[in-house]
Amino acid sequence: MLTAEQILATNKANIETLFGLTGKAFEGVEKLVELNLATSKALLADSALQTQTVLSVKDPQELMALPTTLLQPLGEKAASYGREVYDIAAATGAEFGKTFEAQFAEAQKKFLDVVDSTAQNAPAGSETAVALMKSAVAAASNVLETAQKSAKQAAALAESNFKAATASTVEAGKVASKKR
């Protein structure tokens, strides 16, 4: 049976977890805002530089070479921006995942403690029901563990594919600019 102190402690822990997750979410948002501000400043500076470059063209050959010299760095910067956004999102998601895993482990431990406590005070002949409860908790835990492993593998594969696609895009941009 849960006491008032246990309920209050659980509620306090849940509120602390909520505020911790909210803080992590805001940290992720702050990083995205900082990245977007830095990217906007860089784009503004690049635009000014590119405008000066276009205005300083002296002959048609220079004008024909401009798209290559102006667009290649833009593709690389876009790929870099995408990588940074992905890294921020992945780090924030990982923090949430760690918290949820810890919360589930703690909830499972508490539930097993309640089952054990109940088993000690249960009437004779209820061992089968207690064993069934423990078996059900173990099965649920195994299912969750398998799902978490699968999710981590899927995230690692997605990250690998994202990095490969980004590198391929940057390389394709370099090759295309060399052909011009």
CNS distance restraints for C-alpha pairs under 8 A (distance, minus, plus):
assign (resid   1 and name CA) (resid 114 and name CA) 7.73 0.50 0.50
assign (resid   2 and name CA) (resid   6 and name CA) 6.10 0.50 0.50
assign (resid   2 and name CA) (resid   7 and name CA) 6.75 0.50 0.50
assign (resid   3 and name CA) (resid   7 and name CA) 6.38 0.50 0.50
assign (resid   4 and name CA) (resid   8 and name CA) 6.12 0.50 0.50
assign (resid   5 and name CA) (resid   9 and name CA) 5.99 0.50 0.50
assign (resid   6 and name CA) (resid  10 and name CA) 6.05 0.50 0.50
assign (resid   7 and name CA) (resid  11 and name CA) 6.14 0.50 0.50
assign (resid   8 and name CA) (resid  12 and name CA) 6.02 0.50 0.50
assign (resid   9 and name CA) (resid  13 and name CA) 6.10 0.50 0.50
assign (resid  10 and name CA) (resid  14 and name CA) 6.12 0.50 0.50
assign (resid  11 and name CA) (resid  15 and name CA) 6.16 0.50 0.50
assign (resid  12 and name CA) (resid  16 and name CA) 6.17 0.50 0.50
assign (resid  13 and name CA) (resid  17 and name CA) 6.12 0.50 0.50
assign (resid  14 and name CA) (resid  18 and name CA) 6.14 0.50 0.50
assign (resid  15 and name CA) (resid  19 and name CA) 6.19 0.50 0.50
assign (resid  16 and name CA) (resid  20 and name CA) 6.02 0.50 0.50
assign (resid  17 and name CA) (resid  21 and name CA) 6.11 0.50 0.50
assign (resid  17 and name CA) (resid  99 and name CA) 7.74 0.50 0.50
assign (resid  18 and name CA) (resid  22 and name CA) 6.08 0.50 0.50
assign (resid  19 and name CA) (resid  23 and name CA) 6.05 0.50 0.50
assign (resid  20 and name CA) (resid  24 and name CA) 6.30 0.50 0.50
assign (resid  21 and name CA) (resid  25 and name CA) 6.11 0.50 0.50
assign (resid  21 and name CA) (resid  96 and name CA) 6.68 0.50 0.50
assign (resid  21 and name CA) (resid  99 and name CA) 7.86 0.50 0.50
assign (resid  22 and name CA) (resid  26 and name CA) 6.20 0.50 0.50
assign (resid  23 and name CA) (resid  27 and name CA) 6.16 0.50 0.50
assign (resid  24 and name CA) (resid  28 and name CA) 6.32 0.50 0.50
assign (resid  24 and name CA) (resid  92 and name CA) 6.65 0.50 0.50
assign (resid  24 and name CA) (resid  95 and name CA) 7.30 0.50 0.50
assign (resid  24 and name CA) (resid  96 and name CA) 7.92 0.50 0.50
assign (resid  25 and name CA) (resid  29 and name CA) 6.31 0.50 0.50
assign (resid  25 and name CA) (resid  92 and name CA) 6.74 0.50 0.50
assign (resid  26 and name CA) (resid  30 and name CA) 5.98 0.50 0.50
assign (resid  27 and name CA) (resid  31 and name CA) 6.20 0.50 0.50
assign (resid  28 and name CA) (resid  32 and name CA) 6.29 0.50 0.50
assign (resid  28 and name CA) (resid  88 and name CA) 6.25 0.50 0.50
assign (resid  28 and name CA) (resid  89 and name CA) 7.06 0.50 0.50
assign (resid  28 and name CA) (resid  92 and name CA) 5.94 0.50 0.50
assign (resid  29 and name CA) (resid  33 and name CA) 6.13 0.50 0.50
assign (resid  30 and name CA) (resid  34 and name CA) 6.09 0.50 0.50
assign (resid  31 and name CA) (resid  35 and name CA) 6.04 0.50 0.50
assign (resid  31 and name CA) (resid  88 and name CA) 7.07 0.50 0.50
assign (resid  32 and name CA) (resid  36 and name CA) 6.03 0.50 0.50
assign (resid  32 and name CA) (resid  85 and name CA) 6.88 0.50 0.50
assign (resid  32 and name CA) (resid  88 and name CA) 7.25 0.50 0.50
assign (resid  33 and name CA) (resid  37 and name CA) 6.09 0.50 0.50
assign (resid  34 and name CA) (resid  38 and name CA) 6.12 0.50 0.50
assign (resid  35 and name CA) (resid  39 and name CA) 5.98 0.50 0.50
assign (resid  35 and name CA) (resid  84 and name CA) 7.94 0.50 0.50
assign (resid  36 and name CA) (resid  40 and name CA) 5.96 0.50 0.50
assign (resid  37 and name CA) (resid  41 and name CA) 6.18 0.50 0.50
assign (resid  38 and name CA) (resid  42 and name CA) 6.15 0.50 0.50
assign (resid  39 and name CA) (resid  43 and name CA) 6.04 0.50 0.50
assign (resid  39 and name CA) (resid  81 and name CA) 7.72 0.50 0.50
assign (resid  40 and name CA) (resid  44 and name CA) 6.13 0.50 0.50
assign (resid  41 and name CA) (resid  45 and name CA) 6.21 0.50 0.50
assign (resid  42 and name CA) (resid  46 and name CA) 6.00 0.50 0.50
assign (resid  43 and name CA) (resid  47 and name CA) 5.94 0.50 0.50
assign (resid  44 and name CA) (resid  48 and name CA) 6.29 0.50 0.50
assign (resid  45 and name CA) (resid  49 and name CA) 6.24 0.50 0.50
assign (resid  46 and name CA) (resid  50 and name CA) 5.95 0.50 0.50
assign (resid  47 and name CA) (resid  51 and name CA) 6.00 0.50 0.50
assign (resid  48 and name CA) (resid  52 and name CA) 6.28 0.50 0.50
assign (resid  49 and name CA) (resid  53 and name CA) 6.17 0.50 0.50
assign (resid  50 and name CA) (resid  54 and name CA) 6.13 0.50 0.50
assign (resid  50 and name CA) (resid  70 and name CA) 7.02 0.50 0.50
assign (resid  51 and name CA) (resid  55 and name CA) 6.12 0.50 0.50
assign (resid  52 and name CA) (resid  56 and name CA) 6.13 0.50 0.50
assign (resid  53 and name CA) (resid  57 and name CA) 6.63 0.50 0.50
assign (resid  54 and name CA) (resid  63 and name CA) 7.56 0.50 0.50
assign (resid  54 and name CA) (resid  66 and name CA) 7.61 0.50 0.50
assign (resid  57 and name CA) (resid  62 and name CA) 6.09 0.50 0.50
assign (resid  57 and name CA) (resid  63 and name CA) 6.18 0.50 0.50
assign (resid  58 and name CA) (resid  62 and name CA) 6.90 0.50 0.50
assign (resid  58 and name CA) (resid  63 and name CA) 7.92 0.50 0.50
assign (resid  59 and name CA) (resid  63 and name CA) 6.52 0.50 0.50
assign (resid  60 and name CA) (resid  64 and name CA) 6.20 0.50 0.50
assign (resid  61 and name CA) (resid  65 and name CA) 6.38 0.50 0.50
assign (resid  62 and name CA) (resid  66 and name CA) 6.40 0.50 0.50
assign (resid  65 and name CA) (resid  69 and name CA) 6.61 0.50 0.50
assign (resid  65 and name CA) (resid 180 and name CA) 7.53 0.50 0.50
assign (resid  66 and name CA) (resid  70 and name CA) 5.86 0.50 0.50
assign (resid  67 and name CA) (resid  71 and name CA) 5.71 0.50 0.50
assign (resid  68 and name CA) (resid  72 and name CA) 6.10 0.50 0.50
assign (resid  68 and name CA) (resid 177 and name CA) 5.00 0.50 0.50
assign (resid  68 and name CA) (resid 178 and name CA) 7.72 0.50 0.50
assign (resid  68 and name CA) (resid 180 and name CA) 6.87 0.50 0.50
assign (resid  69 and name CA) (resid  73 and name CA) 7.42 0.50 0.50
assign (resid  69 and name CA) (resid 177 and name CA) 7.66 0.50 0.50
assign (resid  70 and name CA) (resid  74 and name CA) 6.94 0.50 0.50
assign (resid  71 and name CA) (resid  75 and name CA) 6.37 0.50 0.50
assign (resid  72 and name CA) (resid  76 and name CA) 6.47 0.50 0.50
assign (resid  72 and name CA) (resid 173 and name CA) 6.07 0.50 0.50
assign (resid  72 and name CA) (resid 174 and name CA) 6.36 0.50 0.50
assign (resid  72 and name CA) (resid 177 and name CA) 6.59 0.50 0.50
assign (resid  73 and name CA) (resid  77 and name CA) 6.07 0.50 0.50
assign (resid  74 and name CA) (resid  78 and name CA) 6.10 0.50 0.50
assign (resid  75 and name CA) (resid  79 and name CA) 6.19 0.50 0.50
assign (resid  75 and name CA) (resid 170 and name CA) 6.43 0.50 0.50
assign (resid  75 and name CA) (resid 173 and name CA) 6.74 0.50 0.50
assign (resid  76 and name CA) (resid  80 and name CA) 6.15 0.50 0.50
assign (resid  76 and name CA) (resid 170 and name CA) 5.67 0.50 0.50
assign (resid  77 and name CA) (resid  81 and name CA) 6.04 0.50 0.50
assign (resid  78 and name CA) (resid  82 and name CA) 6.19 0.50 0.50
assign (resid  79 and name CA) (resid  83 and name CA) 6.24 0.50 0.50
assign (resid  79 and name CA) (resid 166 and name CA) 5.86 0.50 0.50
assign (resid  79 and name CA) (resid 167 and name CA) 7.98 0.50 0.50
assign (resid  79 and name CA) (resid 169 and name CA) 7.74 0.50 0.50
assign (resid  79 and name CA) (resid 170 and name CA) 6.90 0.50 0.50
assign (resid  80 and name CA) (resid  84 and name CA) 6.24 0.50 0.50
assign (resid  81 and name CA) (resid  85 and name CA) 6.21 0.50 0.50
assign (resid  82 and name CA) (resid  86 and name CA) 6.10 0.50 0.50
assign (resid  83 and name CA) (resid  87 and name CA) 6.08 0.50 0.50
assign (resid  83 and name CA) (resid 163 and name CA) 7.52 0.50 0.50
assign (resid  83 and name CA) (resid 166 and name CA) 7.77 0.50 0.50
assign (resid  84 and name CA) (resid  88 and name CA) 6.21 0.50 0.50
assign (resid  85 and name CA) (resid  89 and name CA) 6.20 0.50 0.50
assign (resid  86 and name CA) (resid  90 and name CA) 5.95 0.50 0.50
assign (resid  87 and name CA) (resid  91 and name CA) 6.02 0.50 0.50
assign (resid  88 and name CA) (resid  92 and name CA) 6.16 0.50 0.50
assign (resid  89 and name CA) (resid  93 and name CA) 6.01 0.50 0.50
assign (resid  90 and name CA) (resid  94 and name CA) 6.01 0.50 0.50
assign (resid  91 and name CA) (resid  95 and name CA) 6.34 0.50 0.50
assign (resid  92 and name CA) (resid  96 and name CA) 6.46 0.50 0.50
assign (resid  93 and name CA) (resid  97 and name CA) 6.12 0.50 0.50
assign (resid  94 and name CA) (resid  98 and name CA) 6.17 0.50 0.50
assign (resid  95 and name CA) (resid  99 and name CA) 6.34 0.50 0.50
assign (resid  96 and name CA) (resid 100 and name CA) 6.20 0.50 0.50
assign (resid  97 and name CA) (resid 101 and name CA) 6.09 0.50 0.50
assign (resid  98 and name CA) (resid 102 and name CA) 6.16 0.50 0.50
assign (resid  99 and name CA) (resid 103 and name CA) 6.10 0.50 0.50
assign (resid 100 and name CA) (resid 104 and name CA) 6.05 0.50 0.50
assign (resid 101 and name CA) (resid 105 and name CA) 6.15 0.50 0.50
assign (resid 102 and name CA) (resid 106 and name CA) 6.15 0.50 0.50
assign (resid 103 and name CA) (resid 107 and name CA) 6.09 0.50 0.50
assign (resid 104 and name CA) (resid 108 and name CA) 6.00 0.50 0.50
assign (resid 105 and name CA) (resid 109 and name CA) 6.13 0.50 0.50
assign (resid 106 and name CA) (resid 110 and name CA) 6.20 0.50 0.50
assign (resid 107 and name CA) (resid 111 and name CA) 6.11 0.50 0.50
assign (resid 108 and name CA) (resid 112 and name CA) 6.15 0.50 0.50
assign (resid 108 and name CA) (resid 137 and name CA) 7.59 0.50 0.50
assign (resid 109 and name CA) (resid 113 and name CA) 6.14 0.50 0.50
assign (resid 110 and name CA) (resid 114 and name CA) 6.25 0.50 0.50
assign (resid 111 and name CA) (resid 115 and name CA) 6.21 0.50 0.50
assign (resid 112 and name CA) (resid 116 and name CA) 6.04 0.50 0.50
assign (resid 112 and name CA) (resid 134 and name CA) 7.16 0.50 0.50
assign (resid 112 and name CA) (resid 137 and name CA) 7.84 0.50 0.50
assign (resid 113 and name CA) (resid 117 and name CA) 6.01 0.50 0.50
assign (resid 114 and name CA) (resid 118 and name CA) 5.97 0.50 0.50
assign (resid 115 and name CA) (resid 119 and name CA) 5.98 0.50 0.50
assign (resid 115 and name CA) (resid 130 and name CA) 6.94 0.50 0.50
assign (resid 115 and name CA) (resid 133 and name CA) 7.51 0.50 0.50
assign (resid 115 and name CA) (resid 134 and name CA) 7.54 0.50 0.50
assign (resid 116 and name CA) (resid 120 and name CA) 6.27 0.50 0.50
assign (resid 116 and name CA) (resid 130 and name CA) 7.98 0.50 0.50
assign (resid 117 and name CA) (resid 121 and name CA) 6.60 0.50 0.50
assign (resid 118 and name CA) (resid 122 and name CA) 5.78 0.50 0.50
assign (resid 119 and name CA) (resid 126 and name CA) 7.66 0.50 0.50
assign (resid 119 and name CA) (resid 127 and name CA) 7.21 0.50 0.50
assign (resid 119 and name CA) (resid 130 and name CA) 6.20 0.50 0.50
assign (resid 122 and name CA) (resid 126 and name CA) 6.48 0.50 0.50
assign (resid 126 and name CA) (resid 130 and name CA) 6.46 0.50 0.50
assign (resid 127 and name CA) (resid 131 and name CA) 6.05 0.50 0.50
assign (resid 128 and name CA) (resid 132 and name CA) 6.07 0.50 0.50
assign (resid 129 and name CA) (resid 133 and name CA) 6.24 0.50 0.50
assign (resid 130 and name CA) (resid 134 and name CA) 6.25 0.50 0.50
assign (resid 131 and name CA) (resid 135 and name CA) 6.03 0.50 0.50
assign (resid 132 and name CA) (resid 136 and name CA) 6.11 0.50 0.50
assign (resid 133 and name CA) (resid 137 and name CA) 6.27 0.50 0.50
assign (resid 134 and name CA) (resid 138 and name CA) 6.14 0.50 0.50
assign (resid 135 and name CA) (resid 139 and name CA) 6.10 0.50 0.50
assign (resid 136 and name CA) (resid 140 and name CA) 6.15 0.50 0.50
assign (resid 137 and name CA) (resid 141 and name CA) 6.06 0.50 0.50
assign (resid 138 and name CA) (resid 142 and name CA) 6.18 0.50 0.50
assign (resid 139 and name CA) (resid 143 and name CA) 6.24 0.50 0.50
assign (resid 140 and name CA) (resid 144 and name CA) 6.19 0.50 0.50
assign (resid 141 and name CA) (resid 145 and name CA) 6.01 0.50 0.50
assign (resid 142 and name CA) (resid 146 and name CA) 6.07 0.50 0.50
assign (resid 143 and name CA) (resid 147 and name CA) 6.17 0.50 0.50
assign (resid 144 and name CA) (resid 148 and name CA) 6.08 0.50 0.50
assign (resid 145 and name CA) (resid 149 and name CA) 6.19 0.50 0.50
assign (resid 146 and name CA) (resid 150 and name CA) 6.11 0.50 0.50
assign (resid 147 and name CA) (resid 151 and name CA) 6.05 0.50 0.50
assign (resid 148 and name CA) (resid 152 and name CA) 6.13 0.50 0.50
assign (resid 149 and name CA) (resid 153 and name CA) 6.15 0.50 0.50
assign (resid 150 and name CA) (resid 154 and name CA) 6.05 0.50 0.50
assign (resid 151 and name CA) (resid 155 and name CA) 6.06 0.50 0.50
assign (resid 152 and name CA) (resid 156 and name CA) 6.11 0.50 0.50
assign (resid 153 and name CA) (resid 157 and name CA) 6.11 0.50 0.50
assign (resid 154 and name CA) (resid 158 and name CA) 6.03 0.50 0.50
assign (resid 155 and name CA) (resid 159 and name CA) 6.06 0.50 0.50
assign (resid 156 and name CA) (resid 160 and name CA) 6.12 0.50 0.50
assign (resid 157 and name CA) (resid 161 and name CA) 6.09 0.50 0.50
assign (resid 158 and name CA) (resid 162 and name CA) 5.96 0.50 0.50
assign (resid 159 and name CA) (resid 163 and name CA) 6.14 0.50 0.50
assign (resid 160 and name CA) (resid 164 and name CA) 6.15 0.50 0.50
assign (resid 161 and name CA) (resid 165 and name CA) 5.99 0.50 0.50
assign (resid 162 and name CA) (resid 166 and name CA) 6.08 0.50 0.50
assign (resid 163 and name CA) (resid 167 and name CA) 6.12 0.50 0.50
assign (resid 164 and name CA) (resid 168 and name CA) 6.02 0.50 0.50
assign (resid 165 and name CA) (resid 169 and name CA) 6.04 0.50 0.50
assign (resid 166 and name CA) (resid 170 and name CA) 6.23 0.50 0.50
assign (resid 167 and name CA) (resid 171 and name CA) 6.08 0.50 0.50
assign (resid 168 and name CA) (resid 172 and name CA) 5.99 0.50 0.50
assign (resid 169 and name CA) (resid 173 and name CA) 6.19 0.50 0.50
assign (resid 170 and name CA) (resid 174 and name CA) 6.35 0.50 0.50
assign (resid 171 and name CA) (resid 175 and name CA) 6.23 0.50 0.50
assign (resid 172 and name CA) (resid 176 and name CA) 6.01 0.50 0.50
assign (resid 173 and name CA) (resid 177 and name CA) 6.10 0.50 0.50
assign (resid 174 and name CA) (resid 178 and name CA) 6.29 0.50 0.50
assign (resid 175 and name CA) (resid 179 and name CA) 6.46 0.50 0.50
assign (resid 176 and name CA) (resid 180 and name CA) 6.89 0.50 0.50
